[in-house]
Amino acid sequence: MDSRSPLPMPAFLRAREAEPPPLEAPPDIKRLVSEKLDSVFVSTSRPANVRVSQPLHDPRGLGWTACVRAELTSVMGQPLGTQTYRVFINEGGIADRRRVDGDDTCATENYEPI
């Protein structure tokens, strides 16, 4: 019975529930980050020894998320050490990035050089 109708309705006449859109295919995270390094790091920070984790489904949607690490330099030329960012990937591109804090799972990820 359709909950919106006071009368019984045959199953073939009931409105179908919308199926969720399919998940995106996993991105080639190494290629994506190497081609769009300026989407993750400020170019003046001169990122070196860039490494990425494996992409994981973004729990907030249909895209992907991954962790990116690099050795960075300040605007004044002083080493900042290793900095880690979480990137959010949607429709094959980097949609957002955030610097991670100590509570983020990026600390326990395995990284590979790009």
Secondary structure in CASP SS format (residue, H / E / C, confidence):
PFRMAT SS
TARGET T0000
AUTHOR 0000-0000-0000
METHOD secondary structure of the structure
MODEL  1
M C 1.00
D C 1.00
S C 1.00
R C 1.00
S C 1.00
P C 1.00
L C 1.00
P C 1.00
M C 1.00
P C 1.00
A H 1.00
F H 1.00
L H 1.00
R C 1.00
A C 1.00
R C 1.00
E C 1.00
A C 1.00
E C 1.00
P C 1.00
P C 1.00
P C 1.00
L C 1.00
E C 1.00
A C 1.00
P C 1.00
P C 1.00
D C 1.00
I H 1.00
K H 1.00
R H 1.00
L H 1.00
V H 1.00
S H 1.00
E H 1.00
K C 1.00
L H 1.00
D H 1.00
S H 1.00
V H 1.00
F C 1.00
V C 1.00
S H 1.00
T H 1.00
S H 1.00
R C 1.00
P C 1.00
A E 1.00
N E 1.00
V E 1.00
R E 1.00
V E 1.00
S C 1.00
Q C 1.00
P C 1.00
L E 1.00
H E 1.00
D C 1.00
P C 1.00
R C 1.00
G C 1.00
L C 1.00
G C 1.00
W E 1.00
T E 1.00
A E 1.00
C E 1.00
V E 1.00
R E 1.00
A E 1.00
E E 1.00
L E 1.00
T E 1.00
S C 1.00
V C 1.00
M C 1.00
G C 1.00
Q C 1.00
P E 1.00
L E 1.00
G E 1.00
T E 1.00
Q E 1.00
T E 1.00
Y E 1.00
R E 1.00
V E 1.00
F E 1.00
I E 1.00
N E 1.00
E C 1.00
G C 1.00
G E 1.00
I E 1.00
A E 1.00
D E 1.00
R E 1.00
R E 1.00
R E 1.00
V C 1.00
D C 1.00
G C 1.00
D C 1.00
D C 1.00
T H 1.00
C H 1.00
A H 1.00
T H 1.00
E C 1.00
N C 1.00
Y C 1.00
E E 1.00
P E 1.00
I C 1.00
END
